[in-house]
Amino acid sequence: MNVALSNNKSDSVVIKKNKKSFLSDVKQNFYLYLLVLPGILYFAIFKYLPMVGIIVAFQDFNTMKGLFKSEFVGLKNFVYFFTSKDWLVVTWNTVFLNILFLFTGLFFSILIAIVLSEISSKYFKKVTQSLVILPNFISWTLVSMFVFALLSTDIGFINSVLKAFGFIQEGQEISFYSNPDLWVGILVVLKIWKGAGFGSVIYLAAIAGIDQEIYEAAKIDGATRMQCITKITLPQLRTTVVLLTLFGIGDIFQGDLGMIYAIVGDNPNLYHTTDVIDTYVFRMLRQMNDISMSSAIGLYQSLVGLVIVFVTNRLAKKYDSDSAIF
């Protein structure tokens, strides 16, 4: 009995100390906590508070009855989705395209960062860096207009050039918007063009943080520029690469709705290779007005993404603990 009381007292003392230390830390670093507050509020309001809406995935949601009075139907919405022929197609397209986006973007971001870091002229380096980052600030809607101008069957730039040089004749134009097999490559190229330059900023910062004395010592020992890149720069970037890859894998079940819908739209000819979970949910919500079904698919998307993050993080932690997220 006395032992139990002493344990309870010690626990209460620890709790009081933790509270006191936390409050004193807040008081001591008040402005730093104030700086973090907008981020905390953002995640609380836009990420955690909407989780209450998960209940819609298990309801036959009725806007008149509201969130807590709609009929509960259990897993009916999930059964409907997983018994359809579409779920395998949209899941495969989402994962496949995101894997291509992730690793091609990673490769070209690192390549751009290394090339920029090797440029000696500061003026030329700043101009080049600005040019490669610029596409990130162009909206996908505007990009889709450029894509249509390039790929259109009748007035497209590519078909016009091919006809001008005699590679194709009139009536033999490439019909890009009816050939789904071409669009995996097109979407990957567009993603690289728009995002790789902006993604290189993080790697440029990581390269700038590498001790320059290491490069000087390597050059004294006779190392070439390529050897400095492969033996010093790339190994030093490993932790950053693994960490950003983990973040990317966390979104591997999140299709880029803004990109794909802006460029492809509601073109059924291209659904076979371009229809991802997000575009499927968006189309279902517009055409069927089924909020419950859309919520069920979104929950499936989030849960699988969460599992993938935990598994990948566990593997990263096993082989390189410094590269893990948590």
C-alpha positions as CSV (number, residue, x, y, z in Angstrom):
1,M,0.0,0.0,0.0
2,N,2.8,2.4,1.0
3,V,4.7,1.5,-2.2
4,A,1.6,2.2,-4.3
5,L,1.1,5.6,-2.6
6,S,4.8,6.5,-3.1
7,N,4.6,5.5,-6.8
8,N,1.5,7.7,-7.3
9,K,3.3,10.6,-5.5
10,S,6.4,10.3,-7.7
11,D,4.2,10.1,-10.9
12,S,2.4,13.3,-9.8
13,V,5.7,15.0,-9.1
14,V,6.9,14.1,-12.6
15,I,3.7,15.4,-14.2
16,K,4.0,18.7,-12.3
17,K,7.7,19.0,-13.3
18,N,6.8,18.4,-17.0
19,K,4.0,21.0,-16.9
20,K,6.3,23.4,-15.2
21,S,9.1,22.8,-17.6
22,F,6.8,23.2,-20.6
23,L,5.3,26.4,-19.3
24,S,8.7,27.8,-18.5
25,D,9.9,26.8,-21.9
26,V,7.0,28.6,-23.5
27,K,7.6,31.7,-21.4
28,Q,11.3,31.6,-22.2
29,N,10.8,31.1,-26.0
30,F,7.5,32.9,-26.3
31,Y,8.2,34.5,-29.7
32,L,9.4,31.2,-31.2
33,Y,6.2,29.5,-30.1
34,L,4.2,32.5,-31.5
35,L,6.0,31.9,-34.8
36,V,4.9,28.3,-34.9
37,L,1.3,29.1,-34.0
38,P,0.1,29.8,-37.5
39,G,1.3,26.4,-38.7
40,I,-0.3,24.6,-35.8
41,L,-3.6,26.4,-36.4
42,Y,-3.4,25.6,-40.1
43,F,-3.0,21.8,-39.4
44,A,-5.6,21.9,-36.7
45,I,-8.3,23.6,-38.8
46,F,-7.6,22.2,-42.2
47,K,-6.1,18.8,-41.5
48,Y,-7.4,17.5,-38.2
49,L,-10.8,19.1,-37.7
50,P,-12.1,17.8,-41.1
51,M,-11.4,14.3,-39.9
52,V,-14.8,14.4,-38.3
53,G,-16.2,14.0,-41.8
54,I,-14.8,10.5,-42.0
55,I,-18.2,9.3,-40.7
56,V,-19.7,10.2,-44.0
57,A,-17.9,7.3,-45.6
58,F,-20.0,5.0,-43.5
59,Q,-23.3,6.8,-44.1
60,D,-25.9,7.3,-46.9
61,F,-25.3,11.0,-46.5
62,N,-28.2,13.3,-46.8
63,T,-27.5,17.1,-46.8
64,M,-31.0,17.7,-45.3
65,K,-30.4,15.4,-42.4
66,G,-26.8,16.5,-41.8
67,L,-23.6,14.8,-40.6
68,F,-25.0,13.1,-37.5
69,K,-28.5,12.2,-38.5
70,S,-27.9,10.5,-41.9
71,E,-28.5,6.8,-42.2
72,F,-25.6,4.6,-41.2
73,V,-24.8,1.9,-43.8
74,G,-21.5,0.4,-42.6
75,L,-19.2,-0.7,-45.3
76,K,-21.7,-0.5,-48.1
77,N,-19.9,2.3,-49.9
78,F,-16.6,0.5,-49.7
79,V,-18.2,-2.7,-51.1
80,Y,-19.7,-0.8,-54.0
81,F,-16.3,0.6,-55.0
82,F,-14.2,-2.6,-54.5
83,T,-16.7,-4.7,-56.5
84,S,-16.5,-2.3,-59.5
85,K,-14.0,-2.8,-62.3
86,D,-12.6,0.7,-61.9
87,W,-10.9,0.5,-58.5
88,L,-8.0,-1.6,-59.8
89,V,-7.4,0.7,-62.8
90,V,-7.5,4.0,-60.8
91,T,-5.3,2.5,-58.0
92,W,-2.7,1.2,-60.4
93,N,-2.7,4.4,-62.4
94,T,-2.3,6.5,-59.2
95,V,0.6,4.4,-57.8
96,F,2.3,3.9,-61.2
97,L,2.2,7.6,-62.2
98,N,3.3,8.8,-58.8
99,I,6.2,6.4,-58.7
100,L,7.3,7.8,-62.1
101,F,6.8,11.4,-60.9
102,L,8.7,10.8,-57.7
103,F,11.8,9.1,-59.1
104,T,12.2,11.0,-62.3
105,G,11.6,14.3,-60.4
106,L,14.2,13.2,-57.8
107,F,16.7,12.4,-60.5
108,F,16.3,15.6,-62.5
109,S,16.1,17.8,-59.3
110,I,19.5,16.4,-58.1
111,L,20.9,16.7,-61.6
112,I,19.9,20.4,-61.9
113,A,21.2,21.1,-58.4
114,I,24.6,19.6,-59.2
115,V,24.8,21.4,-62.6
116,L,23.9,24.7,-61.0
117,S,26.4,24.2,-58.2
118,E,29.2,23.6,-60.7
119,I,28.5,26.9,-62.6
120,S,31.3,29.3,-61.7
121,S,29.7,32.5,-63.0
122,K,27.4,34.0,-60.3
123,Y,25.3,36.0,-62.8
124,F,24.8,33.1,-65.2
125,K,24.0,30.9,-62.3
126,K,21.3,33.2,-60.9
127,V,19.7,33.6,-64.4
128,T,19.7,29.9,-65.0
129,Q,18.3,29.1,-61.6
130,S,15.5,31.6,-62.1
131,L,14.6,30.1,-65.5
132,V,14.5,26.5,-64.2
133,I,12.3,27.5,-61.2
134,L,9.9,29.7,-63.2
135,P,7.7,26.9,-64.6
136,N,6.7,26.0,-61.0
137,F,4.7,29.2,-60.8
138,I,2.7,28.6,-64.0
139,S,-0.7,27.2,-63.3
140,W,-1.7,23.8,-64.8
141,T,-4.6,25.5,-66.6
142,L,-2.2,27.7,-68.5
143,V,0.1,24.6,-69.1
144,S,-2.9,22.7,-70.6
145,M,-3.4,25.5,-73.2
146,F,0.2,25.1,-74.2
147,V,-0.1,21.4,-74.4
148,F,-3.2,21.6,-76.5
149,A,-1.4,24.0,-78.9
150,L,1.4,21.5,-79.2
151,L,-0.6,18.2,-79.4
152,S,-3.8,19.1,-81.2
153,T,-4.5,17.0,-84.2
154,D,-5.6,19.8,-86.5
155,I,-3.5,22.9,-85.5
156,G,-1.0,21.3,-83.2
157,F,2.6,22.5,-83.5
158,I,4.1,18.9,-83.5
159,N,1.8,17.7,-86.3
160,S,2.4,20.9,-88.3
161,V,6.2,20.5,-88.0
162,L,6.0,16.8,-89.0
163,K,3.9,17.6,-92.1
164,A,6.2,20.5,-93.0
165,F,9.2,18.2,-93.1
166,G,7.3,15.5,-94.9
167,F,7.4,12.9,-92.1
168,I,3.6,12.6,-92.3
169,Q,1.0,13.4,-94.9
170,E,-2.4,15.2,-94.7
171,G,-4.8,12.9,-92.8
172,Q,-2.0,11.0,-91.1
173,E,-1.7,13.3,-88.1
174,I,-0.9,11.8,-84.7
175,S,-4.1,11.8,-82.6
176,F,-2.6,12.4,-79.2
177,Y,-6.0,12.9,-77.5
178,S,-7.3,9.5,-78.5
179,N,-4.1,7.5,-77.8
180,P,-3.9,6.7,-74.0
181,D,-0.5,4.9,-74.3
182,L,1.3,8.2,-75.1
183,W,0.1,10.0,-72.1
184,V,2.2,8.4,-69.4
185,G,5.3,9.8,-71.0
186,I,3.6,13.2,-71.7
187,L,2.5,13.6,-68.1
188,V,6.0,12.6,-66.8
189,V,7.7,15.1,-69.1
190,L,5.3,17.9,-68.0
191,K,5.8,17.0,-64.3
192,I,9.6,17.1,-64.7
193,W,9.4,20.4,-66.6
194,K,7.2,22.1,-64.1
195,G,8.6,20.7,-60.8
196,A,12.2,19.6,-61.1
197,G,13.7,23.1,-61.1
198,F,11.8,24.1,-58.0
199,G,12.7,20.7,-56.3
200,S,16.4,21.4,-56.9
201,V,16.3,24.3,-54.5
202,I,16.5,22.0,-51.5
203,Y,19.4,20.0,-52.9
204,L,21.2,23.2,-53.8
205,A,20.9,24.2,-50.2
206,A,22.2,20.8,-49.1
207,I,25.2,21.1,-51.5
208,A,25.9,24.6,-50.2
209,G,26.2,23.2,-46.7
210,I,28.9,20.7,-47.6
211,D,32.3,21.7,-46.2
212,Q,34.3,23.1,-49.1
213,E,37.6,21.9,-47.5
214,I,36.6,18.4,-48.4
215,Y,36.5,19.4,-52.1
216,E,39.8,21.2,-51.8
217,A,41.5,18.2,-50.2
218,A,40.1,15.9,-53.0
219,K,41.4,18.2,-55.7
220,I,44.8,18.3,-54.1
221,D,44.8,14.5,-54.2
222,G,44.1,14.7,-57.9
223,A,40.3,14.1,-58.0
224,T,38.5,15.2,-61.1
225,R,35.3,17.2,-61.1
226,M,33.2,14.1,-61.8
227,Q,34.9,12.2,-59.0
228,C,34.1,15.0,-56.6
229,I,30.5,14.7,-57.6
230,T,30.2,11.0,-57.3
231,K,32.5,10.5,-54.2
232,I,31.6,13.6,-52.2
233,T,28.4,15.4,-53.4
234,L,26.1,12.4,-53.9
235,P,27.0,10.6,-50.7
236,Q,26.5,13.9,-48.7
237,L,23.0,14.2,-50.3
238,R,21.9,10.7,-49.2
239,T,20.1,11.7,-46.1
240,T,18.3,14.5,-47.8
241,V,17.3,12.3,-50.7
242,V,16.0,9.5,-48.4
243,L,14.0,12.0,-46.3
244,L,12.4,13.7,-49.3
245,T,11.7,10.3,-50.9
246,L,9.8,9.3,-47.7
247,F,7.7,12.5,-47.9
248,G,7.0,11.7,-51.6
249,I,6.0,8.1,-50.8
250,G,3.5,9.5,-48.3
251,D,1.7,11.1,-51.2
252,I,2.0,8.1,-53.5
253,F,-1.8,7.5,-53.2
254,Q,-2.6,11.1,-53.8
255,G,-3.1,11.8,-57.5
256,D,-2.3,15.2,-58.9
257,L,-5.9,16.3,-59.6
258,G,-5.0,19.8,-60.6
259,M,-2.5,18.6,-63.2
260,I,-4.3,15.6,-64.7
261,Y,-7.8,17.1,-64.8
262,A,-6.6,20.4,-66.3
263,I,-4.6,18.6,-69.1
264,V,-6.8,15.5,-69.7
265,G,-10.2,16.6,-68.5
266,D,-13.2,14.3,-69.0
267,N,-11.7,12.5,-72.0
268,P,-12.9,8.8,-71.7
269,N,-10.4,7.8,-74.4
270,L,-7.5,8.5,-72.0
271,Y,-9.0,7.0,-68.8
272,H,-7.1,3.7,-69.2
273,T,-3.7,5.3,-68.4
274,T,-4.6,8.7,-66.8
275,D,-7.6,8.2,-64.6
276,V,-6.3,8.3,-61.0
277,I,-8.2,8.1,-57.7
278,D,-8.6,11.8,-57.3
279,T,-10.0,12.4,-60.8
280,Y,-12.3,9.4,-60.3
281,V,-13.6,10.8,-57.0
282,F,-14.0,14.2,-58.5
283,R,-15.9,12.8,-61.5
284,M,-18.1,10.7,-59.3
285,L,-19.0,13.6,-57.1
286,R,-20.0,15.7,-60.1
287,Q,-21.8,13.1,-62.1
288,M,-23.5,11.0,-59.4
289,N,-23.5,13.6,-56.5
290,D,-22.6,10.7,-54.2
291,I,-20.7,12.3,-51.3
292,S,-20.6,9.1,-49.2
293,M,-19.0,7.1,-52.0
294,S,-16.4,9.8,-52.6
295,S,-15.6,10.0,-48.9
296,A,-15.2,6.2,-48.7
297,I,-12.7,6.2,-51.6
298,G,-10.8,9.2,-50.0
299,L,-10.6,7.3,-46.7
300,Y,-9.2,4.2,-48.5
301,Q,-6.7,6.4,-50.2
302,S,-5.6,8.0,-47.0
303,L,-5.3,4.8,-45.0
304,V,-3.2,3.0,-47.6
305,G,-0.9,6.0,-47.9
306,L,-0.5,6.0,-44.1
307,V,0.4,2.3,-44.1
308,I,3.0,2.9,-46.9
309,V,4.6,5.7,-44.9
310,F,5.0,3.6,-41.8
311,V,6.4,0.6,-43.7
312,T,8.8,2.8,-45.7
313,N,9.9,4.7,-42.6
314,R,10.5,1.5,-40.8
315,L,12.7,0.2,-43.6
316,A,14.6,3.6,-43.8
317,K,15.1,3.5,-40.0
318,K,16.5,0.0,-40.2
319,Y,19.2,0.8,-42.7
320,D,19.9,4.5,-41.9
321,S,18.3,5.9,-38.7
322,D,19.3,9.4,-39.6
323,S,17.1,9.3,-42.7
324,A,13.9,8.3,-41.0
325,I,11.1,10.8,-40.4
326,F,10.3,9.5,-36.9
